[in-house]
Amino acid sequence: AQSVTQPDIHITVSEGASLELRCNYSYGATPYLFWYVQSPGQGLQLLLKYFSGDTLVQGIKGFEAEFKRSQSSFNLRKPSVHWSDAAEYFCAVGAGDTGRRALTFGSGTRLQVQP
Amino acid sequence: ETGVTQTPRHLVMGMTNKKSLKCEQHLGHNAMYWYKQSAKKPLELMFVYSLEERVENNSVPSRFSPECPNSSHLFLHLHTLQPEDSALYLCASSQGAAGGTDTQYFGPGTRLTVL
């Protein structure tokens, strides 16, 4: 069965600083990987996804993520954080070959942005 | 209305009450999902419907009863809940039935409190 680990429960960065949120997955085949963001009281919004091809994926709001098969990682990055980026971020993996019809989510990383 | 909508946004109910959560998707998708999001826990898949047929039931107690009358609407009927069922209930939809590889679009959620 697949699993997702987000090692950092809470991260604080200064506005304008760079950001990297870590995600490690466990899955036997090529995974389908997603990053979602959840603002307080809201549902999840898709930031970006990786299915195949170029391992560096661009998403919305200036985010990008890099798939590294050798490290089983799919870390999310942003070069300059804005105060509006404060939210909770979820990494998720989907199974492409088992027929399981849902995503497995990590526990999330809460991002706080200092002025 | 666009995307995925959920009503009500907040619900407080006693353990002996019966209530229903409603989800509607305006995306023309074929699959719909219920997730439970509890504090400090990863999102938990509850149910998956594909073309109005339940295709996955993730060991959810019988006090939760889903209903999918058509591909645009999904309900979660609640009865005799427990305080530990208090959580944010999220609905999602995807184009295809293989949710593990299809991008899922989430609604804003219903915040449920069981007294």
Interface residues (C-beta under 8 A of the other chain):
Chain A: V4 Y32 F34 Y36 G41 Q42 G43 L44 Q45 L46 K49 F51 F90 G94 A95 G96 T98 G99 R100 R101 A102 L103 T104 F105 G106 S107 G108
Chain B: V4 Q6 A31 Y33 K40 K41 P42 L43 L45 V48 S50 V55 E56 N58 L90 A92 A97 A98 G99 G100 T101 D102 T103 Q104 Y105 F106 G107 P108 G109 R111
